[in-house]
Amino acid sequence: MKDRKRKPDSRKNIVFNIQSIILSVLMAISLVTIIVMGLLLYHRFKLALEKTAVDNTEATVEATVDRLNADLLDIRQIINGANYNGVQQFDISSREFSEQVSLLYETNSDKIQSLALYDPKGNLIASEPVAAEKKNVKVQTQEWYKNAEDAIENIHFSTPHIQELFEDGSYRYQWVVSLSRYVDVNKGETPETGILLLDMKYSVIRDVMKQINDCSGGIYYYLTSQDGEMIYHPRGTELNRGLFEAKYEDGTYEIRSGGQNETVIVGSVAYTGWKMIGVVPESVQAANYKNFRYYVFATILVLLVMLLEGNQLVSRKISKPIRELDASVKAYEAGGKPDIYIGGSSEIRHLGHSVQKSYEQIEKLMDEIIRQQNERRKSELDALQSQINPHFLYNTLDTLYWMALEEGAEQVADLTQALSEIFKISLSEGVEFISVGDEIRFIEDYLHIQNVRFENKFLVKILVDEEIMDMHII
C-alpha cells in the first residue's frame, strides 16, 4: 500500500518537471534574447547618442560662428562707416565730423564702448563719447596701435582687455575688444594719417557665448584667438589644465584631456581668425549612458515580467495535454475504466492512442491469461478426478469380488475381476502405450464377460506368437 502511494507522487513530480522545464527553457531563451537585444540596443543608442551630441555641437558651433560673423561684420561696418562717412568725408575739425561720429556712436552704443581717432604720434584727435584721456597713456606702445601701423589696409581685432584710455567717473572696469585701422585724415589743406580705434563691448561676444553655454547640458564652448589667446571661456578651471590647441583646422577631433576622452569641434570666425571650439566631455556622455542604462534595465524587468506570465501560459498550455493524459492513466491504474485522454498536439494524440492500445492489449492478455488459468485449473481438477475415479472403481470392484467369493458366487466374482482388469488396461494409468500381452488380456477379459452375458454361445481361441507379447502398441 505504501508503494502504491509513492508512485502517483513521483509521477506528479515528473509532470511538474515537464512544465517547469518548458517554462525554464522559455525563460532562458527569453532572457538571453532580451539581454542580447538590450546590449545591442544600448550599443546602438550609445553610438547614436555620441553622433547626436557631436552633430548638435557641430550645428551649435556653426550657428554661433555665423552669429559672431554677423555681429563682427556689423562692428566692421561701424568702423568703416566712421572712416568713410566721417574721417574721410568731413574735416576732422568741423562740426559735421563731430555730429557724424556722435550719431554713429549713439546709434550703436549698445555694441561699442568708445570711438577714437589718434594721429601718428599717438595724440588723441577726437573721441566719442567725449572723455578725458588718462595721463601717461602711451597708445603707440599698445598692440592695437602697432597692428594698425604694420598692416594699414586691414582691420585688426585685439583680444579682450580692460579699457585704460579714458577716465571713468564710475571707476568701473570696461572689458572691450579693440578694432583698429590705419586711416587717411582730412584736416584742412594738409593730408594726414591717423589710427581709428573702435572699442567693441565685450558683452557682444560674452552674451552670445554665455547663451549657448547656459543651455548646452554639460557641453561647453569657448573662443580663442588665432594665436591661442583666450577670448572667452565659461570654465575657469579648464584654463588650469590646458586648452585645446588652436593650431587645429576646422573639423572634429577626438582628444584626451584631464584624464578623460573628449570630442572637440573647431570652427573659424571669418576675418578675425578666431577659433570657435565646442567640447563634448566623456562625462556628459557617461551621464546620458547611465540614464539610458536605467531605462534599459527597467524595460528588461517589465519585459521579463510580461514574458514570465506569457511563458507560464504557454508552458501550461503545452503541458496540459500531458497532465490530462497522466491523470487518465492514473485513474485507469487506480481501477477505473476511463477513456485515455487523446488531445493536444499530434505527438500527444499519438501517445494517447498508443497508451490506449497498450491497455487494450493488456486487457486482452489478462483475459487470455485468466481463461488459460481457468482451463488449467479445470484440467488439473479433471486430471485429479480421473485419478480419483479409477481408484474408486478399482476399490469398489475389488470389494464386490471378495463379497462374491464370500457368498460363493464364483461366477460373479469372476466377472467382477474381469471387469476390473478391463478398466485397468483401458485407463492404462495415464500411459499411452501398452504391451501386446496386456492388450491380449484385455481382449480375453472382454470376450469372457460377453460370453457369460450370452450364456457361452460362442467360443474364442486367440493364437499369438510369444515373441511379440512384450512389444508395445497404442
C-alpha positions as CSV (number, residue, x, y, z in Angstrom):
1,M,0.0,0.0,0.0
2,K,2.8,2.4,0.8
3,D,4.5,1.7,-2.6
4,R,1.2,2.5,-4.4
5,K,1.0,5.9,-2.7
6,R,4.6,6.8,-3.7
7,K,4.1,6.1,-7.4
8,P,1.4,8.8,-8.0
9,D,3.6,11.4,-6.2
10,S,6.6,10.6,-8.3
11,R,4.6,10.7,-11.4
12,K,3.1,14.0,-10.4
13,N,6.7,15.3,-9.9
14,I,7.5,14.2,-13.4
15,V,4.6,16.1,-14.8
16,F,5.6,19.2,-12.8
17,N,9.1,18.8,-14.1
18,I,7.9,18.8,-17.6
19,Q,6.1,22.1,-17.1
20,S,9.0,23.6,-15.2
21,I,11.5,22.5,-17.9
22,I,9.3,24.1,-20.6
23,L,9.0,27.2,-18.5
24,S,12.7,27.3,-17.7
25,V,13.7,26.8,-21.4
26,L,11.3,29.5,-22.5
27,M,12.5,31.9,-19.8
28,A,16.2,31.1,-20.6
29,I,15.5,31.8,-24.3
30,S,13.6,35.0,-23.5
31,L,16.2,36.2,-21.0
32,V,19.1,35.6,-23.5
33,T,17.1,37.3,-26.3
34,I,16.2,40.3,-24.1
35,I,19.8,40.7,-22.8
36,V,21.3,40.4,-26.3
37,M,18.7,42.9,-27.7
38,G,19.3,45.2,-24.7
39,L,23.0,45.2,-25.3
40,L,22.6,45.7,-29.0
41,L,20.1,48.5,-28.3
42,Y,22.4,50.0,-25.7
43,H,25.4,49.9,-28.1
44,R,23.3,51.3,-30.9
45,F,21.9,54.1,-28.7
46,K,25.4,54.8,-27.4
47,L,26.7,55.3,-30.9
48,A,23.6,57.3,-31.9
49,L,23.9,59.4,-28.7
50,E,27.5,60.1,-29.4
51,K,26.7,61.1,-33.0
52,T,23.8,63.2,-31.9
53,A,25.9,65.1,-29.4
54,V,28.6,65.7,-31.9
55,D,26.1,66.7,-34.6
56,N,24.4,69.1,-32.2
57,T,27.7,70.5,-31.1
58,E,28.8,70.9,-34.7
59,A,25.5,72.6,-35.5
60,T,25.8,74.9,-32.5
61,V,29.4,75.8,-33.4
62,E,28.4,76.5,-37.0
63,A,25.4,78.6,-35.9
64,T,27.4,80.5,-33.3
65,V,30.2,81.2,-35.8
66,D,27.6,82.6,-38.2
67,R,26.1,84.8,-35.5
68,L,29.6,86.0,-34.4
69,N,30.4,86.7,-38.1
70,A,27.2,88.7,-38.4
71,D,27.9,90.7,-35.2
72,L,31.6,91.3,-36.1
73,L,30.5,92.3,-39.6
74,D,28.3,94.9,-38.0
75,I,31.2,96.2,-35.9
76,R,33.4,96.3,-39.0
77,Q,30.7,98.2,-40.9
78,I,30.6,100.7,-38.0
79,I,34.3,101.4,-38.1
80,N,34.2,101.6,-41.9
81,G,31.3,104.0,-41.6
82,A,33.3,106.1,-39.2
83,N,36.1,106.1,-41.7
84,Y,34.4,106.7,-45.0
85,N,31.4,108.7,-43.8
86,G,33.2,110.8,-41.2
87,V,37.0,110.9,-41.2
88,Q,37.5,111.0,-45.0
89,Q,34.3,112.9,-45.8
90,F,34.5,115.8,-43.4
91,D,37.2,117.9,-41.9
92,I,38.0,116.4,-38.5
93,S,37.9,119.9,-37.0
94,S,34.4,120.6,-38.4
95,R,31.1,120.4,-36.6
96,E,29.8,118.0,-39.3
97,F,32.5,115.5,-38.4
98,S,31.7,115.6,-34.7
99,E,27.9,115.2,-35.4
100,Q,28.5,112.3,-37.7
101,V,30.8,110.5,-35.3
102,S,28.4,111.3,-32.4
103,L,25.4,110.0,-34.4
104,L,27.3,106.8,-35.3
105,Y,28.1,106.2,-31.7
106,E,24.6,106.9,-30.4
107,T,23.1,104.6,-32.9
108,N,25.4,101.7,-31.9
109,S,26.1,102.5,-28.3
110,D,24.7,99.0,-27.3
111,K,27.7,97.5,-29.2
112,I,30.6,99.9,-28.9
113,Q,32.2,101.3,-25.8
114,S,34.0,104.2,-27.5
115,L,35.2,105.5,-30.8
116,A,38.5,107.5,-31.0
117,L,40.9,108.9,-33.6
118,Y,44.7,109.3,-33.0
119,D,47.4,111.0,-35.0
120,P,50.6,109.2,-36.0
121,K,52.2,110.5,-32.8
122,G,49.6,108.9,-30.6
123,N,47.8,112.1,-29.7
124,L,44.0,111.9,-29.3
125,I,42.3,113.9,-32.1
126,A,38.6,113.1,-31.3
127,S,36.6,110.6,-29.3
128,E,33.0,109.6,-28.7
129,P,31.7,109.8,-26.1
130,V,33.8,112.8,-25.2
131,A,36.0,111.9,-22.2
132,A,39.3,112.9,-20.7
133,E,42.2,110.8,-21.6
134,K,44.1,109.2,-18.8
135,K,47.5,110.5,-18.0
136,N,50.7,108.7,-19.1
137,V,48.8,106.6,-21.6
138,K,51.2,105.7,-24.4
139,V,48.9,104.4,-27.1
140,Q,51.9,103.9,-29.5
141,T,53.1,101.0,-27.4
142,Q,49.7,99.2,-27.3
143,E,49.2,96.3,-29.6
144,W,46.1,97.6,-31.4
145,Y,48.1,100.7,-32.5
146,K,51.1,98.7,-33.7
147,N,49.0,96.3,-35.6
148,A,47.2,99.2,-37.4
149,E,50.6,100.7,-38.3
150,D,52.0,97.4,-39.6
151,A,49.2,96.5,-41.9
152,I,47.5,99.7,-42.9
153,E,44.9,98.1,-45.2
154,N,43.3,95.7,-42.6
155,I,41.0,96.0,-39.6
156,H,42.7,94.4,-36.6
157,F,40.9,92.7,-33.7
158,S,42.5,92.5,-30.2
159,T,41.9,90.0,-27.5
160,P,39.6,91.1,-24.7
161,H,41.2,93.6,-22.3
162,I,40.2,96.4,-19.9
163,Q,40.0,99.8,-21.5
164,E,42.5,102.1,-19.9
165,L,42.4,105.1,-22.3
166,F,39.8,107.4,-20.8
167,E,38.8,108.5,-17.3
168,D,35.6,106.8,-16.0
169,G,33.8,108.6,-13.2
170,S,32.2,105.4,-12.1
171,Y,35.5,103.7,-11.6
172,R,34.3,100.6,-13.4
173,Y,36.4,98.3,-15.5
174,Q,35.2,98.1,-19.0
175,W,36.1,95.0,-20.9
176,V,36.4,95.6,-24.6
177,V,37.7,94.2,-27.9
178,S,39.6,96.8,-29.8
179,L,39.3,97.2,-33.6
180,S,41.9,99.5,-35.2
181,R,42.8,100.5,-38.7
182,Y,45.1,102.9,-40.4
183,V,43.1,105.8,-42.0
184,D,43.7,109.0,-44.1
185,V,42.6,112.0,-42.1
186,N,41.0,115.1,-43.8
187,K,42.3,118.1,-41.9
188,G,42.3,121.4,-43.9
189,E,44.5,121.5,-46.9
190,T,47.2,119.2,-45.4
191,P,46.6,115.5,-45.8
192,E,47.4,113.5,-42.7
193,T,47.1,110.0,-41.4
194,G,45.9,108.5,-38.2
195,I,44.7,105.4,-36.3
196,L,41.0,104.9,-35.9
197,L,40.1,102.9,-32.8
198,L,36.7,101.3,-32.0
199,D,36.3,99.6,-28.7
200,M,33.6,97.0,-29.0
201,K,31.9,96.0,-25.8
202,Y,33.0,92.5,-24.7
203,S,29.4,91.8,-23.8
204,V,28.7,91.4,-27.6
205,I,30.8,88.2,-27.6
206,R,30.1,87.2,-24.0
207,D,26.4,87.3,-24.3
208,V,26.5,85.0,-27.4
209,M,28.8,82.6,-25.8
210,K,27.1,82.6,-22.4
211,Q,23.7,81.9,-24.1
212,I,24.9,78.7,-25.8
213,N,26.8,77.5,-22.7
214,D,23.8,78.0,-20.4
215,C,21.7,75.6,-22.4
216,S,24.4,73.1,-23.5
217,G,23.7,70.4,-21.0
218,G,27.4,69.8,-20.0
219,I,28.9,70.6,-23.4
220,Y,30.8,73.8,-23.3
221,Y,32.1,76.3,-25.9
222,Y,34.9,78.7,-25.8
223,L,36.6,81.2,-28.1
224,T,40.3,81.7,-28.7
225,S,42.4,83.9,-31.0
226,Q,44.4,82.6,-33.9
227,D,47.4,82.5,-31.6
228,G,45.6,80.6,-28.9
229,E,45.0,83.5,-26.6
230,M,41.7,83.2,-24.7
231,I,38.8,85.4,-25.7
232,Y,36.0,83.7,-23.8
233,H,35.8,80.5,-21.7
234,P,32.9,79.5,-19.4
235,R,35.0,77.4,-17.1
236,G,37.9,78.9,-15.3
237,T,39.1,75.5,-14.1
238,E,39.6,74.4,-17.7
239,L,42.3,77.1,-18.1
240,N,44.4,75.4,-15.4
241,R,44.6,72.1,-17.2
242,G,45.3,73.4,-20.6
243,L,43.2,74.2,-23.6
244,F,42.6,72.6,-26.9
245,E,45.4,73.8,-29.2
246,A,44.2,76.4,-31.7
247,K,46.6,75.1,-34.4
248,Y,43.9,72.5,-35.5
249,E,42.0,73.3,-38.6
250,D,38.2,73.3,-38.7
251,G,36.8,69.9,-38.0
252,T,36.0,67.3,-35.4
253,Y,38.8,65.7,-33.2
254,E,39.0,63.0,-30.5
255,I,41.5,64.0,-27.8
256,R,42.3,63.0,-24.3
257,S,42.4,65.9,-21.8
258,G,42.4,65.9,-18.0
259,G,42.3,62.1,-17.8
260,Q,39.2,61.7,-20.0
261,N,38.3,61.5,-23.7
262,E,36.7,64.5,-25.3
263,T,35.3,65.2,-28.7
264,V,36.3,68.7,-29.9
265,I,34.7,70.6,-32.8
266,V,36.6,73.6,-34.2
267,G,35.1,76.3,-36.3
268,S,36.8,79.6,-37.5
269,V,35.3,83.1,-37.2
270,A,35.7,84.8,-40.6
271,Y,38.1,87.7,-41.0
272,T,39.4,87.6,-37.4
273,G,40.9,84.1,-37.5
274,W,39.4,83.4,-34.1
275,K,38.6,79.7,-33.3
276,M,35.2,78.7,-32.0
277,I,35.6,75.4,-30.1
278,G,32.9,73.1,-28.8
279,V,33.9,70.4,-26.3
280,V,31.8,67.2,-25.6
281,P,33.3,65.7,-22.4
282,E,33.1,62.0,-21.8
283,S,31.4,62.7,-18.5
284,V,28.4,64.2,-20.4
285,Q,28.1,61.1,-22.5
286,A,28.5,58.9,-19.4
287,A,25.6,60.6,-17.7
288,N,23.4,60.0,-20.7
289,Y,24.6,56.4,-20.9
290,K,23.7,56.0,-17.2
291,N,20.2,57.3,-17.7
292,F,19.7,55.1,-20.6
293,R,21.1,52.1,-18.7
294,Y,18.4,52.7,-16.1
295,Y,15.8,52.9,-18.9
296,V,17.1,49.6,-20.5
297,F,17.2,47.9,-17.1
298,A,13.6,49.0,-16.3
299,T,12.5,47.9,-19.8
300,I,14.1,44.5,-19.3
301,L,12.4,44.0,-16.0
302,V,9.0,44.9,-17.5
303,L,9.6,42.6,-20.4
304,L,10.7,39.8,-18.1
305,V,7.5,40.1,-16.0
306,M,5.4,40.1,-19.2
307,L,7.3,37.2,-20.6
308,L,7.1,35.3,-17.3
309,E,3.3,35.5,-17.4
310,G,3.2,34.7,-21.1
311,N,5.7,31.8,-20.8
312,Q,3.6,30.4,-17.9
313,L,0.5,30.4,-20.1
314,V,2.4,28.8,-22.9
315,S,4.0,26.1,-20.7
316,R,0.6,25.3,-19.1
317,K,-1.0,25.1,-22.5
318,I,1.8,22.8,-23.8
319,S,1.9,20.6,-20.6
320,K,-1.9,20.5,-20.2
321,P,-2.4,17.5,-22.6
322,I,0.4,15.7,-20.8
323,R,-1.2,16.3,-17.4
324,E,-4.6,15.2,-18.8
325,L,-3.0,12.1,-20.2
326,D,-1.2,11.4,-17.0
327,A,-4.5,11.9,-15.0
328,S,-6.4,9.5,-17.2
329,V,-3.5,6.9,-16.9
330,K,-3.5,7.2,-13.1
331,A,-7.3,6.9,-13.0
332,Y,-7.0,3.8,-15.1
333,E,-4.3,2.3,-12.9
334,A,-6.4,3.1,-9.8
335,G,-9.0,0.6,-11.0
336,G,-11.4,2.9,-13.0
337,K,-12.1,2.4,-16.7
338,P,-11.9,5.9,-18.1
339,D,-11.1,6.7,-21.6
340,I,-7.5,7.5,-22.1
341,Y,-7.1,11.2,-22.9
342,I,-6.4,11.9,-26.5
343,G,-5.8,15.5,-27.4
344,G,-3.2,18.3,-27.8
345,S,-0.6,18.1,-30.5
346,S,-0.2,15.3,-32.9
347,E,2.6,13.8,-30.8
348,I,0.5,13.8,-27.6
349,R,-2.5,12.3,-29.5
350,H,-0.3,9.6,-30.9
351,L,1.0,8.9,-27.5
352,G,-2.6,8.7,-26.1
353,H,-3.6,6.3,-28.9
354,S,-0.5,4.2,-28.1
355,V,-1.3,4.1,-24.4
356,Q,-4.9,3.2,-25.1
357,K,-3.9,0.4,-27.5
358,S,-1.4,-0.8,-24.9
359,Y,-4.1,-1.0,-22.2
360,E,-6.5,-2.7,-24.6
361,Q,-3.8,-5.3,-25.4
362,I,-3.0,-5.7,-21.7
363,E,-6.7,-6.3,-21.0
364,K,-6.9,-8.9,-23.8
365,L,-3.8,-10.6,-22.5
366,M,-5.1,-10.5,-18.9
367,D,-8.4,-12.1,-20.1
368,E,-6.5,-14.7,-22.1
369,I,-4.3,-15.4,-19.0
370,I,-7.4,-15.7,-16.8
371,R,-9.0,-18.0,-19.3
372,Q,-5.9,-20.2,-19.6
373,Q,-5.6,-20.3,-15.8
374,N,-9.2,-21.4,-15.5
375,E,-8.7,-24.0,-18.1
376,R,-5.6,-25.1,-16.4
377,R,-7.3,-25.4,-13.1
378,K,-10.2,-27.3,-14.8
379,S,-7.7,-29.6,-16.4
380,E,-6.0,-30.2,-13.1
381,L,-9.3,-30.9,-11.5
382,D,-10.3,-33.2,-14.3
383,A,-6.9,-35.0,-14.1
384,L,-7.4,-35.2,-10.3
385,Q,-10.9,-36.5,-10.9
386,S,-9.7,-39.0,-13.4
387,Q,-7.2,-40.2,-10.9
388,I,-9.8,-40.4,-8.2
389,N,-12.5,-42.3,-10.3
390,P,-10.4,-45.3,-11.4
391,H,-9.1,-45.9,-7.8
392,F,-12.7,-45.6,-6.5
393,L,-13.8,-48.0,-9.3
394,Y,-11.0,-50.5,-8.6
395,N,-11.7,-50.5,-4.9
396,T,-15.4,-51.0,-5.5
397,L,-14.9,-53.8,-7.9
398,D,-12.4,-55.4,-5.6
399,T,-14.9,-55.2,-2.8
400,L,-17.5,-56.8,-5.0
401,Y,-15.1,-59.5,-5.9
402,W,-14.4,-60.5,-2.3
403,M,-18.0,-60.3,-1.3
404,A,-18.9,-62.6,-4.2
405,L,-16.3,-65.1,-3.1
406,E,-17.6,-65.0,0.5
407,E,-21.1,-65.6,-0.8
408,G,-19.9,-68.4,-3.0
409,A,-20.9,-66.6,-6.2
410,E,-17.8,-67.6,-8.1
411,Q,-19.2,-66.6,-11.4
412,V,-20.0,-63.1,-10.2
413,A,-16.5,-62.8,-8.6
414,D,-15.0,-63.9,-11.9
415,L,-16.9,-61.3,-13.9
416,T,-16.1,-58.6,-11.4
417,Q,-12.4,-59.5,-11.6
418,A,-12.5,-59.5,-15.5
419,L,-14.2,-56.1,-15.5
420,S,-11.6,-54.7,-13.1
421,E,-8.8,-55.9,-15.3
422,I,-10.5,-54.3,-18.4
423,F,-10.7,-50.9,-16.7
424,K,-7.1,-51.1,-15.5
425,I,-5.9,-51.9,-19.0
426,S,-8.2,-49.4,-20.8
427,L,-7.2,-46.5,-18.5
428,S,-3.6,-47.6,-18.6
429,E,-2.9,-45.3,-15.6
430,G,-2.2,-42.4,-18.0
431,V,0.2,-44.4,-20.2
432,E,-0.3,-44.1,-24.0
433,F,1.4,-47.4,-25.0
434,I,0.8,-50.9,-23.5
435,S,2.3,-54.3,-24.3
436,V,0.7,-56.7,-26.7
437,G,0.3,-59.2,-23.8
438,D,-1.8,-56.6,-21.9
439,E,-3.8,-55.9,-25.0
440,I,-4.5,-59.7,-25.4
441,R,-5.5,-60.0,-21.7
442,F,-7.9,-57.0,-22.3
443,I,-9.5,-58.8,-25.2
444,E,-9.7,-62.1,-23.3
445,D,-11.5,-60.4,-20.3
446,Y,-13.8,-58.5,-22.6
447,L,-14.8,-61.7,-24.5
448,H,-15.2,-63.6,-21.2
449,I,-17.7,-61.0,-20.0
450,Q,-19.6,-61.1,-23.3
451,N,-19.6,-64.9,-23.3
452,V,-21.0,-65.0,-19.8
453,R,-23.6,-62.5,-20.9
454,F,-24.6,-64.5,-23.9
455,E,-24.5,-67.8,-21.9
456,N,-21.5,-69.3,-23.6
457,K,-22.9,-69.2,-27.0
458,F,-19.5,-68.7,-28.7
459,L,-16.0,-70.0,-28.3
460,V,-12.9,-67.8,-28.9
461,K,-9.4,-69.0,-29.3
462,I,-6.5,-66.5,-29.5
463,L,-3.2,-67.5,-31.1
464,V,-0.3,-65.1,-30.6
465,D,3.4,-65.5,-31.1
466,E,5.1,-65.4,-27.8
467,E,7.9,-63.3,-29.2
468,I,5.7,-60.2,-29.7
469,M,4.0,-60.3,-26.3
470,D,6.4,-57.8,-24.9
471,M,6.1,-55.3,-27.8
472,H,4.1,-52.1,-27.2
473,I,1.2,-50.7,-29.1
474,I,-1.2,-47.8,-28.6
